[in-house]
Amino acid sequence: MDFGLYVIITKPALSYRQIAEICVKQEIKYLQLREKDLTDKELLRVAIEIQQITKNTKTCFIVNDRIDICLLSGADGVHLGQEDIDFKFAGSILPKNKIIGLSTHNFEQAKLALRHRPDYIGFGPIYKTPTKKNPDTVVGCEKLKSVLTFADIPVVAIGGIDDTNIGEVLATGVKNICMVRYLMETTDLEYRILKIKELLDDASNKSKK
């Protein structure tokens, strides 16, 4: 069920093609396109380009918010926020084989999301992050640890996570990490992915001892 590193594309230093190719090579389970400033035409073009690279690989391509772009591009699924289209409505529109992920920012949202049975939930922001114009309240590692005690689907920790604080996050027992700025603001993406995967593997091995 757990899959490790979740990559979100937002204002990247590398091209969309380069990022998709690296993620496929590294067998990243989920690669999400989250670009709020592109026009619909640009967003669809990018989504199609990424989908052509990830198709028939171990990397699932997820589109943020936009069910229409997901369907038109042939993406594997969609990620919905609290202010986006209702989960049940999305599920009635999307084919049954499409993946749906949900963002949550507190216990109540997490518990409600679990009743809907999405493929995974995001929980955060763990730390303060500038990647959103209207950021949600920081939840911290203790609340993340609590969510892990009742969640029976994959939980993805997200928000302000980088190489300086990932150890604290992994100490909660979380198995899935999403990093945006740390991965998108560098041209050395593959090196950083390998570094984070190694940290995830180390944490997993320690938990088994």
N, CA, C and O of each residue as an XYZ file, in Angstrom:
836
protein
N       0.823     -1.206      0.000
C       0.000      0.000      0.000
C       0.858      1.258      0.000
O       0.602      2.189     -0.764
N       1.883      1.286      0.862
C       2.728      2.482      0.939
C       3.718      2.497     -0.218
O       4.096      1.448     -0.740
N       4.131      3.686     -0.610
C       4.902      3.808     -1.849
C       6.103      4.735     -1.764
O       6.861      4.825     -2.729
N       6.309      5.428     -0.648
C       7.502      6.245     -0.497
C       7.369      7.686     -0.948
O       6.600      8.454     -0.368
N       8.104      8.052     -1.967
C       8.170      9.441     -2.409
C       7.090      9.782     -3.431
O       6.890      9.066     -4.412
N       6.406     10.882     -3.177
C       5.362     11.404     -4.060
C       5.883     12.738     -4.604
O       6.226     13.632     -3.830
N       5.942     12.870     -5.916
C       6.502     14.079     -6.533
C       5.390     14.954     -7.112
O       4.532     14.477     -7.853
N       5.420     16.230     -6.764
C       4.464     17.194     -7.304
C       5.208     18.224     -8.149
O       6.183     18.824     -7.696
N       4.743     18.419     -9.370
C       5.353     19.401    -10.270
C       4.673     20.748    -10.103
O       3.486     20.896    -10.393
N       5.432     21.729     -9.635
C       4.960     23.110     -9.500
C       6.119     24.046     -9.796
O       7.113     24.055     -9.070
N       6.001     24.827    -10.848
C       7.031     25.797    -11.230
C       8.435     25.178    -11.178
O       9.283     25.632    -10.410
N       8.676     24.168    -11.974
C       9.945     23.427    -11.909
C      11.126     24.111    -12.594
O      10.966     24.902    -13.524
N      12.316     23.776    -12.100
C      13.546     24.273    -12.719
C      13.860     23.483    -13.982
O      14.459     24.012    -14.918
N      13.459     22.227    -14.008
C      13.650     21.388    -15.190
C      12.390     21.398    -16.053
O      11.345     21.891    -15.628
N      12.491     20.862    -17.245
C      11.324     20.771    -18.120
C      10.392     19.674    -17.612
O      10.813     18.781    -16.876
N       9.133     19.750    -18.008
C       8.159     18.736    -17.616
C       8.602     17.361    -18.126
O       8.467     16.356    -17.428
N       9.121     17.333    -19.326
C       9.569     16.072    -19.908
C      10.703     15.468    -19.079
O      10.684     14.275    -18.775
N      11.677     16.279    -18.720
C      12.812     15.784    -17.938
C      12.350     15.209    -16.605
O      12.811     14.148    -16.184
N      11.439     15.913    -15.947
C      10.938     15.457    -14.649
C      10.213     14.126    -14.791
O      10.443     13.199    -14.014
N       9.341     14.037    -15.781
C       8.594     12.796    -15.998
C       9.533     11.632    -16.299
O       9.345     10.531    -15.782
N      10.527     11.871    -17.120
C      11.467     10.805    -17.477
C      12.270     10.338    -16.265
O      12.515      9.142    -16.105
N      12.676     11.270    -15.418
C      13.424     10.914    -14.211
C      12.549     10.117    -13.251
O      12.995      9.130    -12.666
N      11.300     10.551    -13.092
C      10.383      9.859    -12.180
C      10.090      8.436    -12.661
O      10.000      7.509    -11.857
N       9.944      8.276    -13.960
C       9.731      6.933    -14.515
C      10.962      6.067    -14.277
O      10.844      4.911    -13.872
N      12.133      6.624    -14.526
C      13.388      5.893    -14.326
C      13.538      5.441    -12.871
O      13.977      4.324    -12.599
N      13.167      6.322    -11.950
C      13.301      6.025    -10.524
C      12.083      5.303     -9.949
O      12.009      5.049     -8.747
N      11.136      4.980    -10.818
C       9.924      4.245    -10.441
C       9.155      4.927     -9.310
O       8.701      4.283     -8.365
N       9.024      6.251     -9.436
C       8.205      7.008     -8.496
C       6.752      6.600     -8.715
O       6.266      6.610     -9.846
N       6.058      6.241     -7.635
C       4.692      5.734     -7.750
C       3.715      6.803     -8.239
O       2.904      6.553     -9.131
N       3.803      8.008     -7.640
C       2.875      9.072     -8.007
C       3.615     10.333     -8.438
O       4.513     10.815     -7.747
N       3.217     10.853     -9.595
C       3.743     12.116    -10.110
C       2.538     13.005    -10.405
O       1.708     12.684    -11.255
N       2.455     14.110     -9.698
C       1.295     14.995     -9.836
C       1.657     16.305    -10.533
O       2.699     16.903    -10.262
N       0.782     16.737    -11.429
C       0.929     18.041    -12.087
C       0.045     19.041    -11.357
O      -1.181     18.940    -11.393
N       0.676     20.008    -10.695
C      -0.061     21.047     -9.964
C       0.450     22.418    -10.406
O       1.319     23.012     -9.768
N      -0.108     22.900    -11.507
C       0.268     24.203    -12.051
C      -0.970     25.092    -12.108
O      -1.851     24.889    -12.944
N      -1.029     26.066    -11.223
C      -2.209     26.924    -11.108
C      -2.212     28.082    -12.098
O      -3.261     28.673    -12.353
N      -1.053     28.414    -12.657
C      -0.948     29.620    -13.481
C      -0.949     29.361    -14.982
O      -0.847     30.304    -15.767
N      -1.060     28.111    -15.391
C      -1.110     27.804    -16.817
C      -2.529     27.975    -17.342
O      -3.498     27.783    -16.608
N      -2.646     28.333    -18.604
C      -3.968     28.380    -19.227
C      -4.462     26.949    -19.418
O      -3.678     26.003    -19.338
N      -5.739     26.792    -19.665
C      -6.284     25.448    -19.884
C      -5.574     24.753    -21.047
O      -5.280     23.559    -20.984
N      -5.307     25.505    -22.090
C      -4.641     24.943    -23.266
C      -3.240     24.473    -22.914
O      -2.831     23.382    -23.311
N      -2.504     25.288    -22.173
C      -1.140     24.930    -21.772
C      -1.155     23.733    -20.828
O      -0.332     22.826    -20.951
N      -2.091     23.736    -19.892
C      -2.182     22.659    -18.919
C      -2.471     21.333    -19.601
O      -1.869     20.315    -19.258
N      -3.370     21.333    -20.548
C      -3.695     20.111    -21.270
C      -2.500     19.625    -22.087
O      -2.226     18.426    -22.140
N      -1.794     20.552    -22.720
C      -0.618     20.175    -23.513
C       0.424     19.506    -22.630
O       0.982     18.472    -22.997
N       0.688     20.092    -21.467
C       1.679     19.526    -20.546
C       1.218     18.171    -20.025
O       2.006     17.229    -19.936
N      -0.065     18.079    -19.683
C      -0.609     16.825    -19.160
C      -0.479     15.699    -20.181
O      -0.118     14.578    -19.823
N      -0.767     15.984    -21.434
C      -0.639     14.981    -22.490
C       0.819     14.557    -22.643
O       1.113     13.373    -22.809
N       1.727     15.524    -22.585
C       3.155     15.215    -22.714
C       3.617     14.290    -21.588
O       4.333     13.320    -21.835
N       3.210     14.586    -20.360
C       3.610     13.763    -19.225
C       2.978     12.378    -19.302
O       3.633     11.371    -19.033
N       1.704     12.337    -19.671
C       1.002     11.063    -19.746
C       1.632     10.126    -20.771
O       1.682      8.913    -20.567
N       2.109     10.694    -21.869
C       2.751      9.877    -22.902
C       4.040      9.245    -22.392
O       4.439      8.174    -22.849
N       4.688      9.915    -21.444
C       5.935      9.397    -20.874
C       5.663      8.359    -19.792
O       6.377      7.361    -19.697
N       4.643      8.585    -18.983
C       4.372      7.688    -17.846
C       3.491      6.492    -18.211
O       3.404      5.532    -17.445
N       2.845      6.544    -19.359
C       1.934      5.470    -19.758
C       2.654      4.114    -19.786
O       3.759      3.988    -20.314
N       1.998      3.112    -19.207
C       2.531      1.743    -19.162
C       3.841      1.633    -18.386
O       4.677      0.779    -18.680
N       4.011      2.509    -17.389
C       5.177      2.430    -16.500
C       4.666      2.249    -15.067
O       3.459      2.154    -14.843
N       5.575      2.203    -14.113
C       5.195      2.066    -12.711
C       4.822      3.411    -12.083
O       4.444      3.470    -10.913
N       4.931      4.489    -12.865
C       4.607      5.828    -12.379
C       3.192      6.217    -12.773
O       2.866      6.264    -13.959
N       2.352      6.494    -11.786
C       0.978      6.935    -12.037
C       0.955      8.459    -12.144
O       1.478      9.158    -11.276
N       0.356      8.955    -13.195
C       0.287     10.393    -13.429
C      -1.039     10.945    -12.901
O      -2.118     10.515    -13.309
N      -0.928     11.908    -11.983
C      -2.087     12.498    -11.318
C      -2.197     13.977    -11.681
O      -1.195     14.691    -11.708
N      -3.415     14.430    -11.959
C      -3.657     15.840    -12.244
C      -4.318     16.480    -11.026
O      -5.277     15.935    -10.480
N      -3.821     17.604    -10.612
C      -4.380     18.308     -9.462
C      -5.671     19.032     -9.839
O      -5.709     19.767    -10.826
N      -6.711     18.828     -9.067
C      -7.994     19.553     -9.187
C      -8.826     19.200    -10.410
O     -10.023     18.943    -10.286
N      -8.220     19.183    -11.574
C      -8.940     19.237    -12.842
C      -9.341     17.866    -13.393
O      -8.544     17.180    -14.034
N     -10.571     17.493    -13.134
C     -11.100     16.234    -13.658
C     -11.144     16.262    -15.182
O     -10.874     15.250    -15.828
N     -11.486     17.426    -15.766
C     -11.559     17.518    -17.221
C     -10.205     17.278    -17.869
O     -10.113     16.575    -18.874
N      -9.150     17.860    -17.297
C      -7.797     17.670    -17.838
C      -7.352     16.223    -17.638
O      -6.674     15.656    -18.496
N      -7.725     15.636    -16.528
C      -7.413     14.228    -16.264
C      -8.013     13.339    -17.353
O      -7.330     12.476    -17.905
N      -9.275     13.554    -17.654
C      -9.964     12.729    -18.658
C      -9.427     12.979    -20.065
O      -9.205     12.037    -20.825
N      -9.222     14.233    -20.407
C      -8.776     14.577    -21.753
C      -7.351     14.101    -22.033
O      -7.027     13.728    -23.161
N      -6.517     14.114    -21.018
C      -5.110     13.733    -21.203
C      -4.890     12.233    -21.053
O      -3.855     11.713    -21.470
N      -5.849     11.539    -20.466
C      -5.672     10.115    -20.217
C      -4.855      9.829    -18.974
O      -4.300      8.741    -18.824
N      -4.778     10.819    -18.068
C      -4.019     10.655    -16.827
C      -4.608      9.526    -15.985
O      -5.746      9.106    -16.193
N      -3.814      9.045    -15.036
C      -4.236      7.913    -14.205
C      -5.196      8.308    -13.095
O      -5.885      7.455    -12.536
N      -5.245      9.593    -12.774
C      -6.134      9.991    -11.691
C      -6.084     11.473    -11.407
O      -5.455     12.248    -12.126
N      -6.770     11.849    -10.328
C      -6.888     13.252     -9.956
C      -6.688     13.391     -8.455
O      -7.028     12.494     -7.684
N      -6.132     14.526     -8.052
C      -5.989     14.833     -6.628
C      -6.899     16.015     -6.305
O      -6.857     17.045     -6.977
N      -7.715     15.855     -5.277
C      -8.696     16.878     -4.920
C      -8.377     17.522     -3.583
O      -7.996     16.846     -2.627
N      -8.538     18.850     -3.530
C      -8.379     19.587     -2.289
C      -9.721     19.766     -1.608
O     -10.752     19.352     -2.137
N      -9.711     20.379     -0.439
C     -10.934     20.575      0.315
C     -11.912     21.521     -0.376
O     -13.118     21.444     -0.138
N     -11.412     22.401     -1.218
C     -12.276     23.360     -1.902
C     -12.621     22.926     -3.324
O     -13.278     23.664     -4.059
N     -12.188     21.754     -3.703
C     -12.429     21.270     -5.066
C     -13.751     20.522     -5.166
O     -14.528     20.479     -4.212
N     -13.989     19.944     -6.314
C     -15.210     19.209     -6.579
C     -15.400     18.088     -5.551
O     -14.424     17.479     -5.111
N     -16.639     17.817     -5.171
C     -16.957     16.807     -4.171
C     -16.452     15.424     -4.598
O     -16.549     15.045     -5.765
N     -15.914     14.686     -3.633
C     -15.338     13.374     -3.916
C     -16.348     12.433     -4.562
O     -16.032     11.764     -5.546
N     -17.552     12.377     -4.020
C     -18.560     11.462     -4.565
C     -18.918     11.830     -5.999
O     -19.097     10.955     -6.846
N     -19.022     13.125     -6.265
C     -19.342     13.568     -7.615
C     -18.204     13.209     -8.564
O     -18.435     12.752     -9.684
N     -16.977     13.420     -8.106
C     -15.811     13.072     -8.927
C     -15.809     11.581     -9.233
O     -15.528     11.168    -10.358
N     -16.129     10.770     -8.212
C     -16.154      9.336     -8.399
C     -17.222      8.877     -9.369
O     -17.070      7.851    -10.032
N     -18.318      9.649     -9.455
C     -19.398      9.289    -10.376
C     -19.065      9.648    -11.820
O     -19.631      9.082    -12.755
N     -18.141     10.593    -11.995
C     -17.745     11.029    -13.332
C     -16.569     10.213    -13.869
O     -16.554      9.810    -15.032
N     -15.603      9.982    -13.012
C     -14.385      9.292    -13.438
C     -14.609      7.791    -13.590
O     -15.392      7.206    -12.842
N     -13.940      7.172    -14.536
C     -13.989      5.706    -14.654
C     -13.494      5.070    -13.359
O     -12.690      5.670    -12.644
N     -13.956      3.885    -13.056
C     -13.634      3.221    -11.791
C     -12.141      2.950    -11.620
O     -11.656      2.807    -10.498
N     -11.419      2.881    -12.727
C      -9.986      2.576    -12.614
C      -9.128      3.807    -12.358
O      -7.909      3.695    -12.228
N      -9.754      4.986    -12.282
C      -8.980      6.202    -12.030
C      -8.694      6.365    -10.541
O      -9.529      6.047     -9.694
N      -7.520      6.857    -10.245
C      -7.077      7.093     -8.872
C      -7.619      8.429     -8.374
O      -7.650      9.407     -9.120
N      -8.047      8.468     -7.112
C      -8.466      9.733     -6.507
C      -7.766      9.890     -5.159
O      -7.875      9.034     -4.280
N      -7.051     10.995     -5.016
C      -6.410     11.330     -3.751
C      -7.070     12.566     -3.158
O      -7.612     13.395     -3.888
N      -7.025     12.691     -1.839
C      -7.659     13.827     -1.161
C      -6.685     14.519     -0.219
O      -5.915     13.865      0.485
N      -6.725     15.846     -0.211
C      -5.938     16.627      0.740
C      -6.719     16.790      2.039
O      -7.928     17.024      2.016
N      -6.030     16.668      3.171
C      -6.657     16.912      4.469
C      -5.715     17.751      5.327
O      -4.494     17.685      5.183
N      -6.312     18.550      6.232
C      -5.506     19.490      7.002
C      -5.780     19.444      8.507
O      -5.216     20.233      9.265
N      -6.647     18.519      8.943
C      -6.919     18.337     10.363
C      -7.549     16.960     10.576
O      -7.832     16.241      9.617
N      -7.763     16.605     11.838
C      -8.307     15.282     12.150
C      -9.682     15.056     11.527
O      -9.959     13.990     10.975
N     -10.541     16.076     11.623
C     -11.905     15.930     11.125
C     -11.914     15.655      9.621
O     -12.623     14.767      9.149
N     -11.134     16.413      8.886
C     -11.056     16.214      7.440
C     -10.475     14.841      7.105
O     -10.937     14.178      6.177
N      -9.474     14.419      7.852
C      -8.850     13.124      7.601
C      -9.843     11.987      7.843
O      -9.935     11.059      7.040
N     -10.580     12.063      8.946
C     -11.552     11.014      9.273
C     -12.679     10.964      8.244
O     -13.120      9.882      7.857
N     -13.147     12.138      7.797
C     -14.200     12.186      6.780
C     -13.684     11.618      5.459
O     -14.390     10.874      4.778
N     -12.464     11.970      5.108
C     -11.870     11.475      3.858
C     -11.772      9.959      3.873
O     -12.026      9.312      2.857
N     -11.408      9.386      5.012
C     -11.252      7.944      5.116
C     -12.576      7.220      4.880
O     -12.584      6.094      4.383
N     -13.678      7.847      5.228
C     -14.992      7.239      4.985
C     -15.282      7.136      3.493
O     -15.992      6.231      3.054
N     -14.736      8.058      2.721
C     -14.959      8.046      1.272
C     -14.105      6.994      0.566
O     -14.387      6.623     -0.574
N     -13.066      6.517      1.243
C     -12.171      5.497      0.687
C     -11.425      5.957     -0.567
O     -11.517      5.304     -1.606
N     -10.691      7.067     -0.490
C      -9.835      7.444     -1.623
C      -8.650      6.491     -1.678
O      -8.490      5.641     -0.802
N      -7.831      6.629     -2.696
C      -6.660      5.762     -2.814
C      -5.567      6.147     -1.821
O      -4.755      5.311     -1.425
N      -5.552      7.421     -1.420
C      -4.616      7.912     -0.409
C      -5.106      9.260      0.066
O      -5.944      9.883     -0.585
N      -4.588      9.721      1.205
C      -4.857     11.094      1.638
C      -3.530     11.813      1.856
O      -2.546     11.214      2.290
N      -3.522     13.105      1.548
C      -2.396     13.945      1.904
C      -2.723     14.589      3.241
O      -3.876     14.948      3.476
N      -1.745     14.746      4.121
C      -1.980     15.398      5.410
C      -0.902     16.437      5.648
O       0.291     16.132      5.623
N      -1.334     17.668      5.878
C      -0.376     18.752      6.088
C      -1.051     20.111      6.039
O      -2.279     20.182      6.011
N      -0.294     21.174      6.027
C       1.172     21.189      5.926
C       1.853     20.814      7.239
O       1.464     21.276      8.311
N       2.859     19.983      7.138
C       3.617     19.590      8.322
C       4.399     20.783      8.852
O       4.459     21.010     10.060
N       4.992     21.540      7.945
C       5.714     22.760      8.296
C       5.179     23.916      7.445
O       4.419     23.713      6.499
N       5.585     25.096      7.797
C       5.185     26.279      7.036
C       5.730     26.179      5.610
O       6.886     25.807      5.405
N       4.894     26.511      4.635
C       5.312     26.423      3.235
C       4.760     27.592      2.433
O       3.623     28.009      2.653
N       5.556     28.129      1.500
C       5.101     29.241      0.665
C       4.514     28.805     -0.676
O       4.230     29.652     -1.523
N       4.327     27.497     -0.886
C       3.903     27.029     -2.206
C       2.432     27.296     -2.485
O       1.990     27.156     -3.625
N       1.655     27.682     -1.456
C       0.250     28.031     -1.668
C       0.019     29.491     -1.340
O       0.593     30.024     -0.390
N      -0.836     30.145     -2.144
C      -1.122     31.563     -1.915
C      -1.855     31.765     -0.594
O      -1.628     32.754      0.104
N      -2.738     30.824     -0.252
C      -3.470     30.878      1.015
C      -3.213     29.586      1.788
O      -4.044     28.678      1.785
N      -2.049     29.511      2.456
C      -1.656     28.275      3.117
C      -2.570     27.887      4.277
O      -3.125     28.744      4.963
N      -2.711     26.589      4.477
C      -3.490     26.078      5.600
C      -2.647     26.125      6.867
O      -1.429     26.298      6.809
N      -3.303     25.971      8.004
C      -2.619     25.998      9.289
C      -1.656     24.820      9.417
O      -2.004     23.687      9.085
N      -0.463     25.090      9.892
C       0.543     24.048     10.079
C       0.042     23.018     11.085
O      -0.465     23.378     12.147
N       0.184     21.728     10.748
C      -0.300     20.661     11.631
C       0.798     20.070     12.510
O       0.532     19.652     13.637
N       2.030     20.032     12.003
C       3.133     19.498     12.784
C       3.204     17.984     12.803
O       2.296     17.299     12.333
N       4.286     17.473     13.348
C       4.547     16.030     13.331
C       3.698     15.243     14.318
O       3.376     14.083     14.060
N       3.330     15.846     15.439
C       2.538     15.111     16.431
C       1.150     14.776     15.890
O       0.644     13.676     16.112
N       0.541     15.716     15.187
C      -0.772     15.442     14.612
C      -0.663     14.417     13.482
O      -1.546     13.576     13.313
N       0.411     14.490     12.722
C       0.648     13.490     11.680
C       0.739     12.106     12.317
O       0.145     11.150     11.819
N       1.467     12.002     13.394
C       1.629     10.724     14.094
C       0.281     10.187     14.558
O       0.037      8.981     14.506
N      -0.594     11.081     15.012
C      -1.920     10.673     15.473
C      -2.774     10.154     14.322
O      -3.480      9.156     14.467
N      -2.707     10.836     13.177
C      -3.483     10.397     12.009
C      -3.066      9.002     11.583
O      -3.901      8.198     11.169
N      -1.798      8.718     11.680
C      -1.291      7.404     11.281
C      -1.872      6.276     12.139
O      -1.896      5.123     11.710
N      -2.339      6.601     13.346
C      -2.879      5.570     14.231
C      -4.263      5.105     13.798
O      -4.669      3.990     14.125
N      -4.999      5.952     13.061
C      -6.340      5.523     12.649
C      -6.527      5.417     11.133
O      -7.572      4.950     10.679
N      -5.559      5.831     10.361
C      -5.681      5.750      8.896
C      -5.370      4.333      8.417
O      -4.348      3.757      8.789
N      -6.255      3.776      7.590
C      -6.039      2.435      7.049
C      -5.790      2.452      5.543
O      -5.919      1.431      4.868
N      -5.432      3.627      5.032
C      -4.994      3.784      3.651
C      -3.713      4.621      3.690
O      -3.417      5.226      4.721
N      -2.952      4.672      2.604
C      -1.709      5.440      2.626
C      -1.920      6.915      2.991
O      -2.824      7.573      2.476
N      -1.074      7.413      3.880
C      -1.065      8.824      4.276
C       0.213      9.444      3.740
O       1.305      8.920      3.958
N       0.073     10.566      3.036
C       1.226     11.259      2.465
C       1.475     12.537      3.252
O       0.632     13.434      3.267
N       2.619     12.622      3.902
C       2.987     13.840      4.625
C       3.436     14.891      3.615
O       4.237     14.601      2.727
N       2.920     16.111      3.750
C       3.236     17.162      2.785
C       3.316     18.519      3.480
O       2.659     18.756      4.493
N       4.138     19.403      2.911
C       4.195     20.768      3.397
C       5.490     21.140      4.081
O       5.700     20.803      5.247
N       6.366     21.835      3.364
C       7.590     22.363      3.952
C       8.648     21.322      4.275
O       9.585     21.611      5.019
N       8.519     20.122      3.734
C       9.477     19.053      4.042
C      10.682     19.141      3.106
O      10.534     19.260      1.889
N      11.873     19.080      3.695
C      13.101     19.091      2.899
C      14.150     18.223      3.583
O      13.835     17.494      4.524
N      15.380     18.297      3.124
C      16.415     17.424      3.678
C      16.821     17.794      5.102
O      17.501     17.011      5.765
N      16.422     18.967      5.584
C      16.793     19.382      6.942
C      15.825     18.882      8.006
O      16.186     18.799      9.179
N      14.603     18.548      7.610
C      13.609     18.145      8.609
C      12.942     16.800      8.318
O      12.088     16.359      9.088
N      13.316     16.149      7.229
C      12.666     14.898      6.870
C      12.875     13.814      7.929
O      12.032     12.930      8.084
N      13.982     13.876      8.650
C      14.228     12.890      9.699
C      13.159     12.946     10.780
O      12.694     11.912     11.260
N      12.778     14.145     11.155
C      11.733     14.334     12.173
C      10.392     13.802     11.668
O       9.622     13.209     12.423
N      10.128     14.022     10.385
C       8.869     13.547      9.795
C       8.846     12.031      9.749
O       7.843     11.420     10.119
N       9.923     11.413      9.304
C       9.984      9.959      9.203
C       9.923      9.291     10.573
O       9.504      8.139     10.686
N      10.339     10.011     11.612
C      10.299      9.464     12.974
C       8.857      9.224     13.447
O       8.634      8.491     14.411
N       7.890      9.835     12.776
C       6.486      9.620     13.139
C       6.002      8.250     12.694
O       4.981      7.756     13.172
N       6.748      7.633     11.769
C       6.336      6.341     11.222
C       5.678      6.452      9.867
O       5.291      5.439      9.283
N       5.544      7.661      9.355
C       4.925      7.840      8.039
C       5.813      7.207      6.963
O       7.039      7.282      7.032
N       5.182      6.590      5.980
C       5.918      5.884      4.934
C       5.947      6.639      3.605
O       6.716      6.302      2.704
N       5.105      7.656      3.496
C       4.969      8.367      2.221
C       5.203      9.864      2.428
O       4.592     10.490      3.294
N       6.087     10.411      1.628
C       6.502     11.803      1.766
C       6.328     12.544      0.441
O       6.691     12.037     -0.621
N       5.770     13.746      0.520
C       5.676     14.590     -0.666
C       6.536     15.822     -0.461
O       6.444     16.494      0.566
N       7.374     16.114     -1.448
C       8.254     17.276     -1.374
C       8.077     18.079     -2.655
O       8.093     17.523     -3.753
N       7.908     19.374     -2.511
C       7.671     20.204     -3.685
C       8.887     21.080     -3.968
O       9.611     20.842     -4.935
N       9.115     22.083     -3.139
C      10.222     23.019     -3.391
C      11.571     22.317     -3.457
O      12.387     22.615     -4.329
N      11.808     21.387     -2.537
C      13.101     20.705     -2.479
C      13.424     19.999     -3.790
O      14.588     19.908     -4.177
N      12.402     19.502     -4.470
C      12.614     18.782     -5.719
C      12.447     19.660     -6.953
O      13.093     19.424     -7.974
N      11.589     20.663     -6.868
C      11.288     21.469     -8.052
C      12.249     22.632     -8.279
O      12.375     23.117     -9.403
N      12.922     23.079     -7.235
C      13.790     24.245     -7.368
C      15.224     23.888     -7.724
O      16.109     24.742     -7.675
N      15.460     22.629     -8.082
C      16.815     22.192     -8.418
C      16.866     21.598     -9.820
O      15.879     21.060    -10.322
N      18.032     21.706    -10.436
C      18.236     21.032    -11.725
C      18.853     19.651    -11.492
O      19.018     18.866    -12.425
N      19.187     19.374    -10.241
C      19.776     18.075     -9.891
C      18.712     17.190     -9.245
O      18.923     16.626     -8.171
N      17.585     17.081     -9.908
C      16.431     16.357     -9.380
C      16.723     14.891     -9.078
O      16.365     14.389     -8.012
N      17.362     14.218    -10.000
C      17.566     12.779     -9.814
C      18.423     12.500     -8.584
O      18.152     11.551     -7.848
N      19.432     13.293     -8.356
C      20.280     13.111     -7.175
C      19.452     13.265     -5.902
O      19.593     12.478     -4.966
N      18.593     14.275     -5.870
C      17.791     14.510     -4.672
C      16.762     13.405     -4.464
O      16.484     13.020     -3.328
N      16.199     12.895     -5.552
C      15.262     11.773     -5.438
C      15.969     10.554     -4.850
O      15.439      9.891     -3.959
N      17.159     10.265     -5.348
C      17.930      9.132     -4.835
C      18.260      9.319     -3.354
O      18.233      8.362     -2.579
N      18.567     10.541     -2.973
C      18.889     10.847     -1.582
C      17.688     10.599     -0.674
O      17.822      9.995      0.390
N      16.520     11.063     -1.096
C      15.312     10.890     -0.294
C      14.883      9.424     -0.258
O      14.443      8.934      0.782
N      15.006      8.731     -1.370
C      14.659      7.305     -1.397
C      15.541      6.521     -0.436
O      15.078      5.580      0.209
N      16.801      6.902     -0.340
C      17.722      6.237      0.581
C      17.303      6.472      2.033
O      17.355      5.561      2.859
N      16.891      7.700      2.330
C      16.428      8.023      3.685
C      15.147      7.257      4.023
O      14.973      6.793      5.149
N      14.264      7.131      3.048
C      13.029      6.372      3.241
C      13.326      4.893      3.490
O      12.719      4.265      4.357
N      14.250      4.356      2.731
C      14.636      2.953      2.902
C      15.262      2.719      4.274
O      14.976      1.717      4.929
N      16.116      3.645      4.705
C      16.765      3.525      6.009
C      15.727      3.533      7.129
O      15.802      2.743      8.070
N      14.749      4.448      7.008
C      13.704      4.555      8.028
C      12.860      3.290      8.060
O      12.466      2.829      9.131
N      12.583      2.730      6.894
C      11.788      1.512      6.801
C      12.522      0.335      7.421
O      11.925     -0.473      8.132
N      13.818      0.241      7.151
C      14.627     -0.856      7.707
C      14.723     -0.758      9.224
O      14.686     -1.776      9.914
N      14.846      0.462      9.747
C      14.932      0.655     11.191
C      13.625      0.243     11.875
O      13.636     -0.321     12.969
N      12.508      0.533     11.218
C      11.214      0.220     11.812
C      10.955     -1.286     11.875
O      10.119     -1.748     12.652
N      11.680     -2.046     11.050
C      11.499     -3.494     11.002
C      12.356     -4.215     12.057
O      12.144     -5.393     12.343
N      13.324     -3.486     12.628
C      14.231     -4.100     13.608
C      13.582     -4.174     14.997
O      14.201     -4.660     15.943
